[in-house]
Amino acid sequence: MLEDPFALVIVTPLMQRAHSLKSSSNVVFVDSTSACDADNYSITFMLTPCAAGAVPLAIIITKGQTYSAYNTGFQLLKECGINCFGGVGWPKVFITDNAAAEINAIENNWPNSIHLLCIFHVCQAVWRWVWDSKNSIPKDKRPMLMNSFQSILYANTIDSSEKFFNESIKNSEFPKWTRYLNEHWHTRHKWCLAWRDESTKGHHTNNYSEITVRIFKDTVLSRVKAYNVVALLDFTCTVLEDHYCRRLMAFANCRHTKNRNARIFLDSLIKKASTIQKVHIESKSEYEYCVQSENDSSCIYNVNIMGGCCSCLSGKFGKFCKHQCAVYIHFDVISKSFPPVTPKDRYEIAVLAQGNVSISPDFFQSFLSVNNFPQIDAPNEYNTDLLNYSNTNEPDYSQEKDNNVPNNSEIKENKETKTKTIDCIIDLIKSKDSTFGSSTAGLNILESRLKKVTTEGQWQSFLHTAGNSTVALRKRPGAKIRVQPTSIARRLPRVTKGSRRLPSGRPANGEITTKKRKRNLGGNVQLNVPNAKSHEDDDYEIIQYLNYRRRLYTVHERINHMLAWDDHDFRVRFRLGKNVVRNLLEYIEDEIASQTIRNNAVSPINKLLLTLRFYATGNFLITAGDFIGVSKSTACLIVRDVSVAIAKLRPIFIRMPETESEIRDLQLRFYQIARFPRTIGAIDCTHIKIQSPGGPDTEYFRNRKGYFSLNVQTISCPGLKIMDVVARWPGSCHDQTIFKKSRIYNKLVSGYWKNSLLVADSGYANTQYVVTPYMNPSNDIEELYNESIIRTKNPVERSYGVLKRRFPVLSFGSRLKLETTQAVIVACCVLHNLACDDNDFEPPELLNMDLPLNEEFSLREHHEPEVGNARKQLTEEYFPFLN
């Protein structure tokens, strides 16, 4: 374990034995998950396939999913003192999802290994990209693009893959899709099947890792977060270890579904391969065979027994195919990819689970002499490394003699007895037939029952049941237990009817109206719907997508607030007078009006009042919606649309002086405050609190006070009206940076307002068009200058207080999207100016709010040339002569 960066590698006894498997030097699956403990540590699983599925090789716990964390964890695994990956030190192939940090760490630690991508995750990423609205792919074109990508992925040869790629590029009508496809093509050797061979052993996905994550969260943690890393370590070494040992022993004892699936798979291939004659198979060497195609005699398939592969489509990736099965049938040679049905497979899994070689291999032999499957003496070697894990305290039963085994004389006597019994039965049947006669129908039934007997077990069932037709001859695995009608009638509600399996686990509380979106990528592509999320996006999201039942449509009562309140109460609730609201509605009514009056559409006045109520309280959207009588989602849309409509009035109500008369009038009004000359505006910035915007640029919005915000620049006049607003910069940006990137700065530099000045605080640089106070005044003239400029700048400070008291949403913080928040800020500035035009300079007290002070942020003074420095010029030529 390392602490900086934190990394912990867990290798249990079972995992040590798993490293001795031959498969651990071939294919290894790697995947990570989090949200398993209170501190959200990342858990990385390394797995290898075996006859019973996948077993873990190591579990690595890190602080995060960064390159340094992964790299440290993988280095610890290399240094832990075990013979990793079958003693080789690295596997041939790593299969992962497309996590860049994980991939880079693997390539750094095991450069000799080949890295491949899970094709499911690749297809899932492409399908999500196609569905992303920012890529502008029409819905009816999405399946077509996905099918073109899949044709490239599943191409049989490199030439056909390149052909499909060129056709997709040529026929593409979307530039973004062309660029995206070209980016994927650069890494085609990692995901395209045409570049893969038998080294993958038929594995193209990372599904084993996905299943392991589900087991860890469901079975080990029971969907409850662990307390800390120590608890994760404890659960891994105890619960997870026991879980895998039980599952492996279930396979060894033929109590696992994989046993049945392997037998069914082999039976199906034997039936398919039975049509291939031995004369159509040619032995080239001890391990190489040529199998002629059944349909085309000119087509020859090359079978490599040692490699466990075939040149056909099914066997080229190391999967067992019917051509390998035909070689097994006619030459009794087992391929390396033979299904795990032999006693040897079960014996090795038992040793893997228990680490005990004292178990006799004969224990796993069949009781009956079965010629269809190879026995434990098949031409395959045991994994001697795996057998080194022994328990010396266990007695060795392999050498004990079984005294119950019958000798040859007893076997001969039993055969003679059975022959006499069969002759006696035949004589009895003939005697009964001559005495009572036999019906043709009865004889036909008996004959059909006898013809159905094809195995020894079915014959024993026939004998012990006297041919009773109610007893099935074939014992099917997983067969249903029939239920009597009276038993069904006594069942509780919500319990399955008929003979289906009874539901287990926690019962449902009632009718289930929601279903989890199917995580079936192929089906979702055909249906043209998004795919479900995996565990990497955290625990599964329940979406009301299929069998969705809409809630009843409810229309709430909507009060006419223009008539319900008098002028005072209306102003208290909406922070503006009725006249101001009516005038504002004339400007934006056409833009915010609904296109139709159907479905009880919200009127423009109610939309405006809902938005003003939201501004006036800074409360949740659902509260503002209840005030008007609409839902939260409708309130969100209304606030967005109305805020954008009001913000569009900015050129009308927020403007700097343009004409010479306006400039002179504004300079005179500023001069009357504290006799400061040439001033046309007081500039400053204030922070508007927002919620974390998310994404990689989140920290840019954290200001020096520690919370997320937008740094909003405004310029005010003596009447507290806002003449300019800039509301697009994150909270970490400096005031001077915002000013230099603004439109006002360019106009000042170009001389648009001639020799006019802006007064600012020490957060700005002192130039020929912006003047700031002295940080440390050294004489009476500088003190007089400071007193005058501070009083002249006071309107912008007061405007912030009035603005945030009038609209507390700017003080308490916005929980809206970033774009909507910017529109709300500009809209509030427009409304503030409308109120000032109505001589409403002091909003009514509604709440006891502690507004944050607009703290000054000192900037080191720039040592600029004295020529053109307005502050120097004023202190030398103006303030000394001021009485």
N, C-alpha and C positions, 0 to 999 in steps of 0.2 A: 504494500500500500504506500502511496505517496500523497503528500499533503498539498504541494504547490507545483503544478495544479493537482487537485485531488483526483486520485484514481485508485480503485480497489478491484483486484482480480480474484474471482472465486473459482476454484477448481476442486470439486468434491471428488471422493473416491470413484463414483460412477463416471465422472467426466475424465478422470485419469485413465480409466479402463477404455473409455470411448476413444482416447487418443491412440490406442493400440489397434483400432480397427483399420483395415486397409482403406476403407472408404474415406477416412479422415485425411489421407494424403491425396485424395482425388478431388472431392467437391466439398466446399464449406459455405454455409449460408450465414450472412451477417445482417443484423437489423437492430435498430434501437427504438426505445420507447421511453416515455417519461410519465409524470403525473402519478407516480406510484408511491410517493411519500410526501410528507409535509413540505420538504425543501425542494421538491421537484428535481431530484437527481436523475440523470440519464442512465438507463440500463441497456447494455448492448449484449445481445445473445449471439454466440457462435455455435453453429450446429453442423452435424454431418449426418448423411442418410445411412440407414442400416435396414436390415430385413424387417424390423418392426416399426419403421418410420424414421423419424429424426431424433437424435439424442444430443444433448448439449455438450460442447467441448469446453466452454468457459463462459462465465458471466462477468462482464466488466461494468463497474459502476463509476461514473464520472460526474463532475459538477455540472457540466454542460455538454453540448454537442458541437464543440469547436474542434479545430484541427489539433491544437495542443493537447486537449483532453483525450481525444482518441489516440493520438500518438503515444502519450504517456501510458495509457492503458494497454496498448498492444505491446509496447516495450516491456512492461511488467510481465505479460504472458510469456514473452520469449525468455525472460530471465527467471521464471518461477521454478526451474529445476526439474522439469519433466520432459520426456521425449515427445515433443509436440508433433502432431500430424503424422502419426505412424512412424516416428523416428526420423522422418525426412527433414523436418524443420519448417516446411511450408507446403500448402496444398497446391495442386495443379491449377485449380479454378476457385475463385471467390465469386459468389453471386450475391449482389446487394441491390438496393434501390438506388435512385439517382441522388444520393446525399454527398455533396462535394467534399465536405470535411472528412467524412468517413472513408470515402474512396481514396483521397490523397494520403491519409494516414496508413491505409492498407498498402498502397503502392510504395510508400516510404519504408515500411517495415518488412514487407515481403515482395521485393522487386521481381523475383523469379516467377511469381504466380501470375496467372491470367485473370484479369478482372472482367466480369460480364454483368450486364444489367438484367434485372427481372423484366421479362417482356410484358407482364401484367402492369407493372408500374409505369413502363414506358407508354403503353397504350392508354392507360388511365391519364397520364399527364397530357398526352396529345388530345384526348377527348375533352379534358377540362380546358385546354387552351382553345380548342374550337368553340367551346361554349362560353368563353369569356367575352363579355360584351365589348370590351375595349378593342378586340381584334376585328370587330365588324364583319363577322361571318354570318350570312343569312341562315336562318334555321333550316330551310329546305336543302341547303348545300352542305350542311355539317356531316351527315352520314356519308355522302359521296367522298368528301375529303378524308374521312376516317377510313373508309374502305380502300382508298388509294394508298394510304400509309400502311395498312395491314397487308396489302398485296406485296409491298416492299419487304415488310418484316418477315412474312411467311414464305418468301420465294425459296424454291428448291436449290437453285444454283446462283452463283455470283452474277453470271450473265443476265439471268432473268431478273434478279434484283436491280441491277443497273438499268435494265430496260424499263422496268416499272417506275423507277425513280425519274428517268428522263421523260417518260410520258406524263408523269404527275407535274413536273416542272413546266413542260411544254403546254399542257392543258390548263394550267392554273390561271385563274382570273383575279386572284387576290395577292397583291405584292407581299403582304405580311405573312401569308401562308408560304409563299415561295422562300422568303428569308428563313422562316422557322424550319422548313423542311431541309434547307441547305445546312443549317446549323446541326440538325440531327444526323445528316449524312456524313459529316466529318467523323462521327463516332460510331459508324455503322458496324464496325467489327465487334462492338460490345453488345449490340442488341439484335442485329439482323441474323436470322437462323442460317442463312447461306454461308456465313463465316464460322459456323460452329461444327464440331465433330463429336466423336463418341466420348470425348473426355468429360462431357457434361453428364454422362450416364442417364440421358433422357430428362434431365432437370433443366427447365428454362425459366422457372418462376421462383419467387422467394416465399411461396405459400407456407412452407414449413416454419419459417420465422413468424409469419402472421399468426399461425395456429399456436406457436409457443407463447407469443405475447398474450393471446387470449387465455391460454391455460394459466399463465402467471397471474393475470389480473382476476380471472374468474375463480380458479381453483385454489391458488396459493394465497392470494390476498382477499378473496371473496368480495371484490369490488370495494374494498375499504383501504384507504391510504395507510401505509405503514407510518409509525411514529418518526423514525429516523433511519439513517443508513444501517445502524446496528440491527434494527428490526428486519430490514431487507436481507442482511447477511444471514440472520437466524432463519428466516423463512426459506431462503434459498437452500441452505444446508440441511434443512429438516423436511419441510413440507414438499418442496419441489423434488428433492432427492427421493423421498418415499413415493411420490406420484409416478416418477419414471420407473422406479424399480417395480412397482405393482403392474404397470402397463407392459413392461418388458416380460415379466413372468407370466402375464396373461397370454402373451404371444407364444412364449415357450411351452405353455400348457394347452395350446390350441383353443384358447378362450377369447381370442381377439378377432375383431372383424377383418383384420388384414390376413389372417389365416384363411378365412372363407373366401375373401376376394382373390387371393393368390391362387387358390384351387380352382375357382370359377374361371379365372383368366387363363390358367393352363389348360383346363378342359376345353375352353372355346378354341384355343390355338391348336390343340390336338385334333379337334374336329376339322379345322380349316386345313391343317397340314396333312391330314390323312389322304387327301386327294393327290398329293405329290408322291410319285413312285420313286423307288430307290434307284432305278435306272436313270432318272433325271438328275441325280446327284453325283457329282464327281469329286473325289478326294484328291486335292492337290498336295497336301502335306498332312502332318499330324493335327494341325490346328486350322487349316484352311480348306474350305469346300466351295464348290461352285454348284448352285442350284438353278435349274432351268425354270423359266417362268411358265406357268400353266397356260396363259393366254397367247404368249408370243415366244416361240421356240428360239428366236434369235436373241432374246433378252436373257442375260445370265446375271444372277445375283451372287456376289462374293460374300461368303460367311467367314468371319474370323472368330474362332471360339475363344482364344485368349483375350482378344479385345472386347468380346461380347457385343459385336456389332455386325451389321449387314449393310450392303449397298442399297437396299430398298429404302423407301421413304420412312417406314416405321422404325427400321433398325439402324439407320445411319447415325443417330445420336446416342447409341448404346442401349436402346430398348429392345427387349426380347420380342422377336417377330416369328411368323409362321415358318420362315425358311430356316431359322435356327432350330425351331421345334421339329421340323422335318429331319434335320441332321440328328437330333436327339432320338427320334423314333427309330430311324433306320440304322444308325451307327452307335447308339447308346453313348453319345458324347454330350456332356453338359456344357453349355455356354456359360461364360462368366456372368451374364445378365439373366441367368435362369431364375424363374420366380422362387421366392423363399418358401418352398413346400417340403424341403427335405428335413429329415431329423437332424442333420448337421447344422442347418440354419437355426433350428430351435435350440439346439445345444449351445451354440455360440451366444445366442441372445440370453440364455439362462446364465452363462458364465459372465456375460456383461452386466447382468442385473445383480448377481450375488457375489461375483468375484470368487467363486468356489469351484475348483477343478475336481473336487472329490465326487461330484455328481457323475455317475457313470453315463457314458454316451449311449449305452444300451437302453437306458431309461426312456429315451425319446424315440426308440424304434417302435414301429407299428406292431400291434398284437397279431395282426393277420398278415399273411404273405401277400403283399400288394406289388404287382409287377408294373403298375402304371407309373409309379414314382420312384425315383432313385433312393436307395437306402443310405445309411450313414457312411458306407464304405465307397461312396461315389468318388470318382477321380478328382477330388478337390482336397487341398491341404487345409488342416485346421490352422487357425491363427495362433501360432505358438506364443506370440507376445501377449495376447489376451489371456492365454491359459496360465501365464506366470502369476496371476493374482489368485493365490490359493489361500485356504484357511487350514492351517496345520492342525487345528483342534478337532476338525471333522474326521470321523473314521472313513476309511476307504472301503466302499462296498463293491468296488469293481471286480475284486478277486473272489468274492464269496460265491459259492456254488449253490444253485437252486435245486433242492432235493425234491421239489414237486414236479420237475420235468419228467414226463413219462418216457419209459424205455421203448425199444423197438418192438418187443413182444406184446406190450400193452397196446401199442398203436395197431398192430396186426389184428389183435383180438377185437378191438373196437370196430374195425372195418368189417369184419365178418358178421358182427352183431347187427350193424346198420344194414348190411345187404339182406340179411334174413328178414329184418323188420320191413324193408321196402317191398320184398316179395310177398310178405304177408298182407301188406296194405293193398297191393295190386289184386291179390286173390279175393280180399274182402270186397273190393269195388266190383269185380266181376260177379261175385256171388249176389250182392245186393241188386245188381242190374238184372240178373236172371230171375230174381225173386220178385222184385217190385217194378222193374222197368225204369228207364231213364228218359226224361223229356229232352227234346232237342234243344229247347231254350236253356235248360239247366246245363247241358253239356257244353253249349256255346259259351256260357258265362264262365264255367270252369276253365275252358280252353283259353279264353281271353285273359283270365287272371294269371294263368300259368305263363302265357306269352309275355306278360308285363314284368315277370321276374327276370332281371338281368344281372343282379349282383348277389353276392352271398348274403348280405344283410336282408335284402328283400325276400330271399328264399327262406331265411330263418323266420321272418315275420309271417310268411305264408304258412309255414308249418305250425307255428305256435298259435295262430288264430284260426286254423282249419279253413283258410281261404275266406274269412269273413270280409265282405266288401266294405264294411264300415270302418275298418282299420286300414289306414293308408300304408301301402307297401314302401313308399319312399318317405323318409324322414327329412323334410326340408328344413334347413337352418332358418330360424326366424319365423317359423310358421305361427299363425294366430291360434289363440285358445278360444274356441267357440263359446258363445255366451247364450244362455237360455233366455227366452223372452221375459219370464218372470223376474229374472235378475236385472234385466235392463229397466224394467218398470220401477224397481226399487232404488235406482241410482239417483244421486243428488243432482240438482241443476248444474249446468256447465260441465258435467262429466260426459265424455264421449259416448255416443250410442254405438251399438253393434260390437264387433270384435276388434276394433282398433285399440291400439295401445293406450292405456290410461295416462293422462298427463301427470307429470311429476313436477316437484318444486312448488313454489308459491302459487296458489290459485289466483285467477284473475278476479278483480272486484266486480266486474260487470262486463257488458258488451264492449269489445275492443273496436274502436272506430278509427284507430290510426295504425299504420303499418310502417315498419322501417323500410326506407327506400332500398330496393334490391341492389346488392352489390354484384350484379351480373353485367359485366361490361359489354359482352356480345349482345345480350338481350336489350340493354339500354341503348346501344347504338342503333339497333333495328327499330326500337320505339322512338328514337330521337329524343331521349330525355337525359338529364345529367346523371352521372354515376354517384353512388354513395361514397362517403368519406371513409378512410381507413383509420386505424388507431393513431397514425402520425398527426392527424388533425385533432387529437384527443378523443375522449370516449365518444361512442357512436351517438350521432345526432338523430333524434326521432323527428321525422318530418311528416306532416299530414299531406301525403302525396297520393297514395292509393286508397281507395274507399273512403275518401274524405267526405265528411258530412258537414255541410255548412251550418253555421249558427243561424238561428232565427233572426230575420231582419227586424231591427227595433228602431223606431224613430222617437227620439227623446224630445221633450218639450223645449222649445226655443223662445226665450223671453226677448221682447223688444226692449233692449236696454236704453235706447234713445228716449223712450217714453217712461220707462220704469223708474228712472232716477232724475232728481233735480240737478241743476248745474253743479252744485257743490259735491254731491255724492258721485255724480258722473266723473268729475275731475279727480276725486280721490281714487276711484277704481281704475280709471284708464289714463290718468296722469296728464290728460289734455282736455281742454274745453270742448263743448259740443260744436261750437262754430269752427274750431280748428279741424275737428274730425270731418265735418261736412265738406269743408274746403278741400281737405286732403282726398276725400272720396271722389270728388269730381275729377281729380287728376288720374286716379288709378282704377276707377270703376270698370272701364272697358277691359282692362288688362286682367283683372282678377275675377271677372264675372264667369260663372259656369257656362259651358256651351249649351246646356239644356236645363230646363227646370224639372226634368223627370227625377224620380226617386228622391223627392224632397231635397233638392240641391240647396246648398248653403248660399245665402244671399251675400252680395259683396259687402254690405254693412256689417253683417255678422262675422265675415272673414276678417275684416279690418279690426273689429272690436276684440275678436279672439287674439289676434296678434298683439294688439295694444295691452291686453290683459296679461299675456305672456311676458311682454317687456316690463310691465309694471310690477310683477311679482317675482320674476326670475324663478318660478316654480316648475314643477314637472309638466310635461305636455298633457298628461292625462287630466291634470287639474284644470288647465286652461280649456281643454275640450269639454269637461263636465260643466264649466261655466256657461258655455254656449249650447251644449247638448250634442256633441259629436264625439266620435271615438278618438283614441290616442293617435292612430295612424292618420286619420283625417286631419287632426290638429297639426301633426307634423308637416303634412303637405301644405296646409294653409299657411302656416308660419313661414315656410320656405318661399312660397309663391308671393305672398304679400310683402315679405322683406325684400325680395328681389325687385318687385314693382316700385316700392318706396325708394330703394337705393338708386333706381334709374332716374329719380328726380334730382339727383345730386347736381347736375349742371345748372339747374334752375335755382336751387336754394343754397348751395354751397359754392361760393365763387369769390375769387380775389378781385380787387379793384382793377378796372380795365381802362377807363377814361382818365384824363388828367384831372377833371373835377372830382372824380371819386377818390383819386389818390390824394389830392390836396385836402379833401374833407376828412379822410381817414388819418392823415398825418396831423391835422389840427386836433382831432379828438384824442389821439394819443398824447399830443403835446399838452393838452389840458389836464392830463392826469398828473404828470410830474415834470413837465417842461422838457421832455426828452425829444429831440428834433428828428425829423425825417423818418419816423417809424410808420410802417404800414402793417405790422403784424407781430404778435407774440407767439413764438413757436416752442413746442415742447412735445414730449412723448409720455404715454401712460400705458400700463399693462392691463390687458383684458384677459382674465383667467379663462382657460378652456380645459377640457378633458384631454387626456393623452390622445394625440391623433393616430398613434400606431405607425408601424412601418419602420424602415431603417433610418429615417430622418427624425425620429421622435425626439431625441435629445436636443436637437436644434431649437425646439420650442420651450425648453426649460430655461427660465430666466435666472438671474443672479440671486433671486429670493427663494429659489428652490421649487417653484411650481410651474406648470405649463401655461404659456400665455402667448398672446399676440402683442407685439410692441406697436402701438398705434400712434402715429404722428398727426398732430393737428396744429393749425394756425388760427388764432382767435383775434377778434377785434374788441374795442373797449365795451361794446354792448353785449359781450359774452357769446356772440354768434361765432360759429365755426366757419372759417373761410376756405379751409382746405383740410382734407383728411386722407391719410395713407394707412390702410388696414390690411396689409398683405405680408408683413414681415414677422418671422418667429421671434419669440421672447428673448433669445440669446443675442439678437442683433443690436449693435450699438446705435444710439441716437444719431450720431454723426454719419454712420453708414447709411441709415435710412434717408437722411437729408440729402446726401450727395447723390443718391440714386433716384431722387424725386424729380418731378416736373418743375417744381418751384425753384430748385437749385439751378437748373438749366436756364430758366428765365432770368434769374438774378445775375448769373454769370454773363449772359448775353446782353445785359443792360435794358431789359424790358421795362423795368420800373425806374430806370435812370439811377439816381443816387439814393434811392430809398433803402431803409434798413429793416432787418428783423431783429428783435431782442430775444435773447435766449439765455439759458443757464450755462453753467460751466461744463455741461455734457457736450457742448458744441465747440468747434474750433472758432477762434476769433479771426475774422477776415474783413474785407472791405465792405461786405454786405450783411454780415452777421456780427453783432456785438454782444459780448458777454461781460459779466462782472469781473472785477479784479479778485483773484484768490486771496491776496494779502495786500490790501491798500496801504500805501506808505506815506500819504499826505492827505491834506484836507480836500484837495480837488478830487482825488481818486475816491475818497469816502463819499463826497457829494455825488460823484458819478454813479457809484454803486447804489446809493439810496434812490436815485432817480430811475435807474434801469430796473431795479427790483420792483418798484411801484408800477412802472410801465408794463412789466411782464406779468403782473398779478392777474389780469383778465383770463389768461389761459389756464392758470391754476384754478381760478374760481369756476371756469367753465367745466372742468373735470368734475368738481364737486356737484355742481348743478346737474350735469348730465347723468352721473351715476346715481344720484338721489332720485332723479325723475324716472330712470329706467334701471331698477336694481339688477336686471339680467346681466348688465355689464359689470356689476360689482360682485355678485355671488358666483359668477362663472357660467359659461355656456356648455351644455352637454350635447350640442348639435354637431353635425358634420362641419368640417373646417370651412368649406365653401359657404355653407349657410350661415355660419358664425360671422364671416366677413361681411355678408350682406346685412346681417342684423346690426353690426356696428355702424355701417354707413347709414342704414335706415334710421337708427336712433339719432345720429347726428342731424339728419334731415328733419326729423320730428322736433329735435331740440331747437333748430332754427325757426321752425314754424311757431313753436311756443314763444320764442323771443319776439317774433313779429307780432304776436298777439299780446305783447307786454306781460307775458307770464314768465317771470325770471326766477321765481322761487316755487318749486313743486311742493304740493301738500305733504305733510309728514304722514307716512303710512306705517313705517317700521322703524324701530330703533336700530339703525345700521351703523356699524363701525367701519367706515370707508377707509381703505388703506391710503396712507399718505403717498403723494407722488414724489418719492425721494429723488433728490438730485444725484447724479452720478458724475463724479469729477473726472475730467479729462485733462491729461497733462497738456499744458499750453504749448502751442506750436510757436517756434521762434521764426516768425516770418519777417521779411523785410519791412521796415517802418513805412516805406512808401505804399500808400493805398490801404494802410491799416486804419479802419474807421475809428476804433476805440482810441488809438493814439492821437488821431486828428481831433477828436472831440475833447479829449482832456487837455489838449494844448491850445486849441483855437476857440472852443465854445464854453466849457464849464468854468475856466478862470474868470470870465467876464459875466457870469451869471450871478445876479444879485439874489 
